Amino acid sequence: MTKNKTTVSKLQKEKLDPLVLKVAIILVIGSLAPLLDSTMVNVAIKTIASDLKSTVSVIQWVITGYVLAMGIAVPVSGWADKRFGGKRVYMFSLLVFLAGSVLSALSWNIDSLISFRLLQGVGAGLMIPTLQTLLVQIAGGRNLGRLMSIVSIPALMGPILGPVLGGVIVNSLSWRWIFYINIPICIVALLLAWWGLPTNEPSNNSKQPLDILGILLLSPAFAILIYGITQMSSHGSINSSEVIVPLVIGLCLMGAFVVYALSKKIFPLIDLHLFKSRNFSVSNVLFFLSGIVTNGAMLLLPLYYQQVRGESILFTGLLLIPQGIGMLLTRSWVGRLADRIGSRIIVIISLVVIMIGTLPFAFAGSDTNHVLLAVALLIRGAGLGGLLIPIMASAYRGLSRDQVPDASIATRILQTIGGAFGSAILATIAQHQLSSSYISDIQAVASSYNVAFWWSIGFTVIAIIPALLLPVRKNGAAIR
């Protein structure tokens, strides 16, 4: 009898609050727009350049400018959440992204498109951290694993649907429909947010002034670092003034912000004392490394299929679907498991699975069996699906309600920098290998990508070290 009661009690504890589940679903719909948009734009970039009569060096700003605008907006999101409340900020970010999408679709030349993509980037930069903050606060820090598995659906669907949908749109319609498609998504998300999100009151620190000096240090630091990192892949080396100068400036500004924020006693832009928590610090190191592991190979995989196998954009997107399916297969139960046993074991196993799934590509040539590579992608996707959710759940454990917005900013910054670094460093490695071989030799091209995939595996191995410091079991989960 006692055992039955205990079992029932555990099942009741495991059930998600219907309000929290409703909020999670509403937030997922809103985040679909920026996450699908970014993958589709990448596919259409050559078509846009041709239509707007632009060069490669200019057209890259359609992507780079968007990322830089995100970098500038992310640090502001925490203050805005405390000042105005998460629901208002989230709806405002949707409106900004909607306006940027409409204007991007109507752009008349490359300069106007870049400008409107900056507006989109501001909306996305405000939206994603605010989304995380809203969910963690409404959930009270409980069942974070399962909740993060729900909110991560757009991030999983992006690699599956984005390239395929982008390829279909580019082949069948105008590239402008990549932006038009955001309009119904944003409108539905706005209506659902207005109807279904609870109007959370601003925090106890709602009257705090915006930390202007903090913004002037952190936002440019983040944006300039991202710019410097993206320049690495453009120049094929770190030994270039176009790379070194922005990296040095960005690191100096970031260092100045750290000194300033630690010395400021009242209302700093981000409370850096959060890093006193081992869970939070280790989770953020893993966010940086997971960005490298995830985004770096995400860049290499389509390039391998197109340059080594000679596949079209659309067929490449279809060949990458197994990776997305693998991510979906593990997403549903990893969050629940993280809530029960903690993050350490899950993250370590996920990293090992990612290595196993990446290994075939370190040996793949121009005629490697497609079925073998599809199975490898399925395995790699399963590992990726089990990686970010437990790290995210671990990062928020034990934090107070007022600390959550600052935590969302920090995790977003480190994940974005890691992702940009991963893409840039692996692209640079591949480009360096290609420049030292005969491009006409397909086997030499394949070998260049093999080396880059080995580097990706190396970063995955490095990530296991901080993963050993993650919590073994749930500890201090509730928001105070």
Wavefront OBJ file of the C-alpha trace (Angstrom):
o trace
v 0.000 0.000 0.000
v 2.801 2.364 0.947
v 4.652 1.511 -2.279
v 1.541 2.281 -4.341
v 1.133 5.637 -2.640
v 4.779 6.429 -3.270
v 4.435 5.501 -6.962
v 1.314 7.657 -7.355
v 3.041 10.512 -5.565
v 6.034 10.296 -7.907
v 3.813 10.236 -10.981
v 1.945 13.294 -9.743
v 5.204 15.120 -9.202
v 6.314 14.239 -12.701
v 3.205 15.714 -14.334
v 3.732 19.123 -15.892
v 1.526 21.976 -14.742
v -1.043 22.559 -17.578
v -0.357 26.317 -17.427
v 3.381 25.767 -17.794
v 2.810 23.337 -20.682
v 0.551 25.862 -22.429
v 3.162 28.594 -22.013
v 5.888 26.314 -23.384
v 3.850 25.504 -26.516
v 3.041 29.203 -27.125
v 6.711 30.133 -26.811
v 7.732 27.329 -29.178
v 5.469 28.724 -31.915
v 6.988 32.185 -31.562
v 10.568 30.947 -31.725
v 9.906 29.007 -34.953
v 10.181 32.186 -37.026
v 13.776 33.259 -36.204
v 15.145 29.717 -36.060
v 13.695 28.655 -39.420
v 14.490 32.030 -40.958
v 18.228 31.799 -40.294
v 18.613 28.337 -41.890
v 16.520 29.277 -44.928
v 18.461 32.506 -45.561
v 21.721 30.535 -45.588
v 20.345 28.327 -48.366
v 19.120 31.297 -50.432
v 22.179 33.527 -50.110
v 23.558 32.859 -53.611
v 20.158 33.447 -55.222
v 19.736 36.724 -53.307
v 23.206 37.872 -54.396
v 22.387 37.178 -58.031
v 18.959 38.855 -57.921
v 20.190 41.991 -56.121
v 23.402 42.090 -58.189
v 25.649 41.915 -55.152
v 29.107 40.511 -54.525
v 29.984 37.723 -52.092
v 31.829 40.138 -49.782
v 28.721 42.327 -49.470
v 26.043 39.636 -49.407
v 27.642 37.993 -46.346
v 26.421 40.988 -44.347
v 22.870 39.704 -44.773
v 23.938 36.958 -42.339
v 26.710 38.708 -40.396
v 24.662 41.881 -39.792
v 21.778 39.803 -38.428
v 24.098 38.023 -35.966
v 25.744 41.294 -34.880
v 22.352 42.926 -34.254
v 21.391 39.935 -32.145
v 24.608 40.398 -30.188
v 23.804 44.021 -29.442
v 20.209 43.261 -28.371
v 20.814 40.203 -26.164
v 22.344 42.098 -23.189
v 19.399 44.521 -23.124
v 16.832 41.731 -22.773
v 17.541 41.070 -19.076
v 17.019 44.694 -18.054
v 13.894 44.955 -20.244
v 12.431 41.810 -18.656
v 12.922 43.200 -15.132
v 11.642 46.640 -16.126
v 8.565 45.788 -18.211
v 7.824 42.091 -17.581
v 8.563 39.112 -19.796
v 5.233 39.005 -21.662
v 5.525 42.609 -22.861
v 9.137 42.200 -23.943
v 8.381 38.927 -25.721
v 5.475 40.440 -27.663
v 7.544 43.518 -28.501
v 10.344 41.305 -29.840
v 7.829 39.454 -32.026
v 6.565 42.756 -33.419
v 10.112 43.911 -34.197
v 10.931 40.616 -35.909
v 7.649 40.775 -37.874
v 8.419 44.317 -39.053
v 11.930 43.285 -40.059
v 10.560 40.291 -41.998
v 8.004 42.359 -43.939
v 10.579 45.013 -44.806
v 13.197 42.394 -45.781
v 10.698 40.812 -48.172
v 10.051 44.239 -49.728
v 13.717 45.315 -49.895
v 14.725 46.933 -53.178
v 18.511 46.566 -53.044
v 21.223 44.899 -50.989
v 21.673 47.906 -48.675
v 17.991 47.944 -47.717
v 17.978 44.162 -47.172
v 20.985 44.371 -44.833
v 19.352 47.228 -42.895
v 16.098 45.322 -42.441
v 17.975 42.166 -41.451
v 19.524 44.232 -38.651
v 15.983 44.958 -37.438
v 15.187 41.246 -37.566
v 18.342 40.554 -35.557
v 17.281 42.963 -32.822
v 13.931 41.183 -32.530
v 15.577 37.748 -32.352
v 18.183 38.993 -29.858
v 15.443 40.153 -27.490
v 13.200 37.156 -28.100
v 15.306 34.070 -27.341
v 16.664 35.057 -23.868
v 13.254 36.440 -22.879
v 11.635 33.167 -23.940
v 14.002 31.197 -21.711
v 13.479 33.576 -18.793
v 9.684 33.477 -19.068
v 9.560 29.703 -19.060
v 11.955 29.196 -16.145
v 10.204 31.822 -14.020
v 6.687 30.542 -14.708
v 7.803 26.965 -14.045
v 9.453 27.998 -10.794
v 12.569 26.082 -11.820
v 10.830 22.677 -11.672
v 10.861 20.023 -14.425
v 13.355 22.124 -16.384
v 14.610 19.156 -18.379
v 11.212 18.346 -19.846
v 10.382 21.998 -20.408
v 13.639 22.654 -22.223
v 12.959 19.595 -24.393
v 9.692 21.246 -25.483
v 11.174 24.704 -26.075
v 14.102 23.216 -28.004
v 11.779 21.834 -30.692
v 12.363 24.791 -33.086
v 16.134 24.430 -32.667
v 15.753 20.776 -33.663
v 13.328 21.455 -36.499
v 15.536 24.171 -38.010
v 18.217 21.759 -39.317
v 15.480 19.381 -40.583
v 12.983 21.726 -42.219
v 15.088 24.848 -42.845
v 17.350 23.629 -45.687
v 14.560 21.615 -47.333
v 11.956 24.376 -47.050
v 14.498 26.987 -48.126
v 15.460 24.869 -51.138
v 11.819 24.393 -52.166
v 11.105 28.133 -51.835
v 14.207 29.142 -53.796
v 13.482 26.616 -56.560
v 9.724 27.222 -56.806
v 9.092 30.787 -55.619
v 11.006 34.001 -55.074
v 13.606 34.206 -52.277
v 11.383 36.928 -50.787
v 8.993 34.203 -49.607
v 11.622 33.169 -47.082
v 10.665 36.377 -45.255
v 6.959 36.367 -46.171
v 6.574 32.986 -44.469
v 7.455 34.622 -41.137
v 4.378 36.862 -41.274
v 1.648 34.283 -40.422
v 3.941 32.618 -37.841
v 4.550 35.928 -36.030
v 0.881 36.959 -36.169
v -0.293 33.622 -34.732
v 2.445 33.786 -32.074
v 1.404 37.327 -31.105
v -2.259 36.380 -30.757
v -1.410 33.291 -28.700
v 0.968 35.284 -26.480
v -1.639 37.990 -25.872
v -4.250 35.351 -25.024
v -2.264 32.654 -23.267
v 0.806 34.107 -21.541
v 0.282 35.221 -17.951
v 1.049 38.888 -17.403
v 3.961 38.508 -15.052
v 4.664 41.599 -13.025
v 8.025 43.331 -13.333
v 10.570 42.201 -10.750
v 11.402 43.867 -7.471
v 14.138 45.681 -9.368
v 11.714 47.038 -11.983
v 12.705 50.641 -11.323
v 16.382 49.993 -11.889
v 17.903 52.299 -14.503
v 19.419 50.838 -17.629
v 23.130 50.305 -17.054
v 24.264 52.534 -19.928
v 27.987 52.036 -19.381
v 27.456 48.283 -19.118
v 25.557 48.312 -22.427
v 28.285 50.404 -24.074
v 30.863 47.829 -22.993
v 29.082 44.481 -23.332
v 26.952 44.904 -26.460
v 29.841 46.125 -28.666
v 32.143 43.514 -27.087
v 29.759 40.706 -28.018
v 29.109 42.063 -31.514
v 32.785 42.790 -32.305
v 33.881 39.357 -31.058
v 31.305 37.704 -33.316
v 32.473 39.857 -36.224
v 36.121 38.982 -35.628
v 35.305 35.280 -35.403
v 33.279 35.315 -38.637
v 36.171 37.072 -40.394
v 38.359 34.031 -39.654
v 36.488 31.915 -42.196
v 36.465 34.762 -44.748
v 40.246 35.248 -44.601
v 41.097 31.599 -44.039
v 43.449 32.377 -41.163
v 43.669 34.084 -37.795
v 46.892 35.820 -38.906
v 45.117 38.791 -40.429
v 44.524 42.313 -39.131
v 40.840 41.992 -40.126
v 40.611 39.119 -37.636
v 43.092 40.069 -34.913
v 42.016 43.708 -34.476
v 38.299 43.031 -33.794
v 39.146 40.037 -31.590
v 41.530 42.127 -29.467
v 39.065 45.023 -29.239
v 36.217 42.653 -28.363
v 38.225 40.858 -25.668
v 39.407 44.177 -24.177
v 35.824 45.466 -24.030
v 34.653 42.174 -22.524
v 37.431 42.340 -19.917
v 36.542 45.949 -19.124
v 32.907 44.940 -18.665
v 33.861 42.132 -16.262
v 35.914 44.533 -14.104
v 33.163 47.153 -14.225
v 30.311 44.728 -13.462
v 32.125 43.181 -10.501
v 32.865 46.602 -9.020
v 29.343 47.990 -9.572
v 27.341 47.311 -6.420
v 23.889 48.340 -7.648
v 22.093 46.938 -10.703
v 24.874 45.868 -13.097
v 23.728 44.842 -16.565
v 24.564 41.217 -15.700
v 25.188 39.913 -12.202
v 28.507 38.126 -12.717
v 28.332 36.713 -9.201
v 26.178 34.010 -10.803
v 29.447 32.377 -11.830
v 30.166 31.579 -8.187
v 27.764 28.683 -8.705
v 29.670 25.656 -10.007
v 26.594 24.413 -11.863
v 26.201 27.731 -13.663
v 29.890 28.149 -14.505
v 30.348 24.589 -15.771
v 27.110 24.794 -17.772
v 28.300 27.966 -19.512
v 31.669 26.443 -20.397
v 29.703 23.573 -21.919
v 27.439 26.016 -23.768
v 30.527 27.461 -25.436
v 31.965 24.041 -26.312
v 28.602 22.634 -27.417
v 28.234 25.616 -29.753
v 31.518 24.576 -31.373
v 30.543 20.895 -31.540
v 27.071 21.595 -32.928
v 27.531 24.552 -35.297
v 30.957 23.594 -36.610
v 29.848 20.245 -37.990
v 26.506 21.717 -39.094
v 28.550 23.916 -41.442
v 30.821 21.088 -42.638
v 28.118 18.504 -43.376
v 26.273 20.346 -46.193
v 29.601 21.497 -47.681
v 30.845 17.891 -47.727
v 27.735 16.711 -49.584
v 27.851 19.590 -52.075
v 31.602 19.851 -52.760
v 32.686 16.225 -52.371
v 29.524 14.368 -53.457
v 28.277 17.014 -55.906
v 24.740 17.080 -54.472
v 22.255 19.912 -55.072
v 21.084 22.213 -52.260
v 17.685 20.535 -52.063
v 19.067 16.972 -52.089
v 21.666 17.961 -49.476
v 18.853 19.102 -47.204
v 17.110 15.767 -47.677
v 20.318 13.837 -46.936
v 20.694 15.706 -43.631
v 17.211 14.758 -42.407
v 18.442 11.653 -40.479
v 20.394 13.927 -38.138
v 17.235 15.857 -37.303
v 15.295 12.625 -36.806
v 17.954 11.426 -34.371
v 17.618 14.665 -32.407
v 13.852 14.205 -32.202
v 14.194 10.597 -31.037
v 16.138 11.523 -27.895
v 14.504 14.887 -27.164
v 11.310 13.467 -25.643
v 12.890 11.394 -22.866
v 16.208 13.147 -22.197
v 14.525 16.047 -20.420
v 12.607 13.727 -18.102
v 15.754 11.731 -17.373
v 17.731 14.907 -16.592
v 15.077 15.896 -14.040
v 15.512 12.521 -12.326
v 19.248 11.775 -12.343
v 20.916 15.102 -13.098
v 22.935 16.174 -16.128
v 26.416 14.648 -15.837
v 25.853 11.110 -17.110
v 23.478 12.235 -19.885
v 25.856 14.884 -21.234
v 28.887 12.554 -21.181
v 26.980 9.771 -22.965
v 25.644 12.311 -25.501
v 29.160 13.566 -26.248
v 30.401 9.996 -26.788
v 27.459 9.295 -29.118
v 28.236 12.499 -31.074
v 31.829 11.313 -31.521
v 30.649 7.920 -32.793
v 28.259 9.593 -35.241
v 30.907 12.027 -36.500
v 33.684 9.435 -36.910
v 32.512 8.028 -40.302
v 32.776 11.517 -41.801
v 36.424 11.705 -40.714
v 37.034 8.817 -43.163
v 34.339 9.552 -45.775
v 35.285 9.979 -49.418
v 33.417 10.745 -52.604
v 31.874 7.279 -52.856
v 31.192 6.367 -49.226
v 27.924 4.445 -48.874
v 24.947 6.795 -48.377
v 23.238 4.371 -45.998
v 26.306 4.292 -43.739
v 26.421 8.083 -43.627
v 22.668 8.281 -42.971
v 23.054 5.913 -40.005
v 25.999 8.005 -38.773
v 23.875 11.158 -39.009
v 21.044 9.445 -37.106
v 23.486 8.504 -34.320
v 25.062 11.967 -34.284
v 21.605 13.560 -34.102
v 20.665 11.331 -31.172
v 23.732 12.627 -29.323
v 22.956 16.247 -30.160
v 19.381 15.770 -28.945
v 20.688 14.714 -25.547
v 23.289 17.461 -25.174
v 21.802 20.931 -24.782
v 18.675 20.092 -22.770
v 20.433 18.772 -19.625
v 23.031 21.572 -19.815
v 20.259 24.175 -19.928
v 18.423 22.514 -17.039
v 21.621 22.458 -14.978
v 22.392 26.139 -15.618
v 19.190 27.381 -13.956
v 19.138 25.088 -10.926
v 19.123 26.903 -7.605
v 18.886 30.438 -9.032
v 16.538 33.064 -7.632
v 13.744 34.526 -9.780
v 15.595 37.828 -10.226
v 18.754 36.018 -11.351
v 17.042 34.180 -14.212
v 17.141 37.064 -16.769
v 20.878 37.549 -16.159
v 21.419 33.794 -16.505
v 19.542 33.771 -19.832
v 21.777 36.536 -21.206
v 25.002 34.818 -20.135
v 24.011 31.431 -21.554
v 22.901 33.008 -24.833
v 26.129 34.985 -25.230
v 28.422 32.005 -24.613
v 26.387 29.669 -26.821
v 26.379 32.203 -29.679
v 30.109 32.905 -29.403
v 30.831 29.173 -29.266
v 28.663 28.531 -32.314
v 30.317 31.310 -34.308
v 33.780 30.143 -33.226
v 33.014 26.547 -34.166
v 31.774 27.470 -37.643
v 34.704 29.839 -38.242
v 37.515 27.611 -36.959
v 36.352 24.476 -38.800
v 35.704 26.447 -42.001
v 39.194 27.939 -41.692
v 40.734 24.493 -41.184
v 38.895 23.073 -44.204
v 39.825 26.092 -46.333
v 43.485 25.866 -45.294
v 43.554 22.179 -46.232
v 41.891 22.910 -49.575
v 44.353 25.697 -50.404
v 47.295 23.336 -49.895
v 45.917 20.699 -52.289
v 44.724 20.460 -55.872
v 41.063 21.481 -55.869
v 40.426 19.368 -58.977
v 41.360 16.258 -57.022
v 38.137 15.111 -55.348
v 40.033 12.828 -52.992
v 42.124 15.786 -51.799
v 38.935 17.800 -51.219
v 37.455 14.897 -49.259
v 40.648 14.634 -47.184
v 40.392 18.330 -46.336
v 36.946 17.765 -44.866
v 38.183 14.633 -43.079
v 40.734 16.766 -41.212
v 38.059 19.305 -40.250
v 35.787 16.537 -38.938
v 38.694 15.202 -36.837
v 38.970 18.660 -35.262
v 35.246 18.553 -34.502
v 35.760 15.212 -32.750
v 38.659 16.742 -30.798
v 36.467 19.570 -29.482
v 33.884 16.960 -28.481
v 36.515 15.107 -26.450
v 37.521 18.366 -24.726
v 33.870 18.980 -23.751
v 33.865 15.778 -21.691
v 36.248 17.386 -19.153
v 33.835 20.078 -17.839
v 30.930 17.621 -18.214
v 32.506 15.562 -15.409
v 31.750 18.473 -13.040
v 28.015 18.590 -13.746
v 25.619 17.466 -10.975
v 24.848 13.745 -10.718
v 21.338 14.198 -9.386
v 18.759 16.953 -9.112
v 19.779 19.478 -6.510
v 18.140 22.769 -5.586
v 15.878 22.837 -8.615
v 13.211 25.253 -7.497
v 13.393 28.982 -8.145
v 13.691 30.856 -4.903
l 1 2 3 4 5 6 7 8 9 10 11 12 13 14 15 16 17 18 19 20 21 22 23 24 25 26 27 28 29 30 31 32 33 34 35 36 37 38 39 40 41 42 43 44 45 46 47 48 49 50 51 52 53 54 55 56 57 58 59 60 61 62 63 64 65 66 67 68 69 70 71 72 73 74 75 76 77 78 79 80 81 82 83 84 85 86 87 88 89 90 91 92 93 94 95 96 97 98 99 100 101 102 103 104 105 106 107 108 109 110 111 112 113 114 115 116 117 118 119 120 121 122 123 124 125 126 127 128 129 130 131 132 133 134 135 136 137 138 139 140 141 142 143 144 145 146 147 148 149 150 151 152 153 154 155 156 157 158 159 160 161 162 163 164 165 166 167 168 169 170 171 172 173 174 175 176 177 178 179 180 181 182 183 184 185 186 187 188 189 190 191 192 193 194 195 196 197 198 199 200 201 202 203 204 205 206 207 208 209 210 211 212 213 214 215 216 217 218 219 220 221 222 223 224 225 226 227 228 229 230 231 232 233 234 235 236 237 238 239 240 241 242 243 244 245 246 247 248 249 250 251 252 253 254 255 256 257 258 259 260 261 262 263 264 265 266 267 268 269 270 271 272 273 274 275 276 277 278 279 280 281 282 283 284 285 286 287 288 289 290 291 292 293 294 295 296 297 298 299 300 301 302 303 304 305 306 307 308 309 310 311 312 313 314 315 316 317 318 319 320 321 322 323 324 325 326 327 328 329 330 331 332 333 334 335 336 337 338 339 340 341 342 343 344 345 346 347 348 349 350 351 352 353 354 355 356 357 358 359 360 361 362 363 364 365 366 367 368 369 370 371 372 373 374 375 376 377 378 379 380 381 382 383 384 385 386 387 388 389 390 391 392 393 394 395 396 397 398 399 400 401 402 403 404 405 406 407 408 409 410 411 412 413 414 415 416 417 418 419 420 421 422 423 424 425 426 427 428 429 430 431 432 433 434 435 436 437 438 439 440 441 442 443 444 445 446 447 448 449 450 451 452 453 454 455 456 457 458 459 460 461 462 463 464 465 466 467 468 469 470 471 472 473 474 475 476 477 478 479 480
